[in-house]
Amino acid sequence: MLYQSTRNPAHKVDLKEAILRSLPPDNGLYMPVSLPTPDPAFWSCWRDLSFQEIGHAVASAYFGEDVPAADLQEIVDGTLSFDAPLVTLAPGDHVLELFHGPTLAFKDFGARFMARLMAWLTRGDDRLLTVLVATSGDTGGAVASAFHQVPGTRVFILYPKGKVSGLQEKQLTTLGGNIHALEVDGTFDDCQRLVKSAFLDRALAERLNLTSANSINLARLVPQSFYYIHSARQLPEGIEPVFVVPSGNFGNLTAGLLARQFGLPVRGFVAATNCNDVVPAYLRSGSYQPRPSTATISNAMDVGAPSNFDRMQALFGGSWESMKAVIHGDAFDDDTTRAAIRTVKSLHDYEIDPHAAVGWLAAGRFRAKHPGSATITLATAHPAKFIDVMEHELGPGAVEIPERLAILADRPKVATPLTADETAFKAWLAEQ
Ligand SMILES: *Cc1c(COP(=O)(O)O)cnc(C)c1O
């Protein structure tokens, strides 16, 4: 299968280039030249398939021409080594828990699939693949865990000193082996700038065989469409869900759109954001106005210029009318989100993290406007990852910390300190 840039359909590349290069030179995003659909038999039996079988069918439609079936199954099964349970809080009010992976966030699905696919694409190459990633928290942990001990790869994670939570820092700095944490004396934007400077230095990028692992990579999106299909099949037959997606860079919502293109019967989507509401504002007004982000308690959604917006537009042929017929937007501030965390606990005895709480609010407003509809809110992170907010609202000890997070507290942190200077960073990298 060939892939083309959203900005220039004439620029076409193969799978290896689309995944390892990640970004077309024109700054667009890679999309398949034509979106795949499944074997005709798939939609007649999908309700009886397992999570893994759904993954096999989707992955083979996308990658089956390039990757042999047995290898692809191994990649899918290795990715889906944990479940995504659907929890019903009240009639029509469902929550899809995507946080049962190793780093307790939905990013585990995309990162684990990408790591395995990249390892397959570079098998037999005698060169080490060097993955560079800047993180403000969740992405780095998921990427670190996904690539840990993957042969032929090493990862450099740049994170802003003092600006990620204690447990997030432990997820980045305690693995060792082929995972290297770089503690940058600067902001998240500085980390991104340093990463970009390394990619722009063509000689360095070529010599180190650099690749990127952020959410613009198509290999992260495709596996995220598996759980849309897996959850929809758990509703009674004839009920088409509305998926409510707490969003930042809109990779997760784009994966839902891919599932819809694949043929999944859905009633629609709700793009739920905090006050960084560039996409809900676009859906309301037709005018797209990216702007600098504002800090909130649902900080993984603090994005002012969502990196997957080009892909969303491409999926609707650039038409605002078509997009808003399928995606509804809604946004909530921190005070309302905090109140929702308390309400969900008191009504349903359920601990909902600040990101999913934004989604739950949007889901409630959607159902109030459209009685009888069934919403599936994507719970993107385990509440223990945001323990400060949770304990502030629900009291100390309100959330149990899963053991795989708790054990990190005692592991020693190993990180290389760096200044936010591009020349110094590239010189350091060149010596590795
Ligand atoms: C990354 C993240 C999001 C945003 O996902 P996008 O795909 O960037 O829209 C939402 N919630 C949590 C917990 C995240 O880590």
The ligand as a Gaussian input file, in Angstrom:
#p B3LYP/6-31G(d) Opt

LIG

0 1
 C       -2.666000      12.072000      25.136000
 C       -3.867000      12.107000      26.015000
 C       -5.103000      12.668000      25.593000
 C       -5.259000      13.317000      24.252000
 O       -5.233000      12.392000      23.206000
 P       -5.087000      12.893000      21.681000
 O       -5.012000      11.667000      20.879000
 O       -3.822000      13.723000      21.641000
 O       -6.295000      13.741000      21.393000
 C       -6.192000      12.604000      26.434000
 N       -6.091000      12.055000      27.671000
 C       -4.943000      11.524000      28.128000
 C       -4.888000      10.972000      29.495000
 C       -3.793000      11.530000      27.325000
 O       -2.645000      11.005000      27.790000

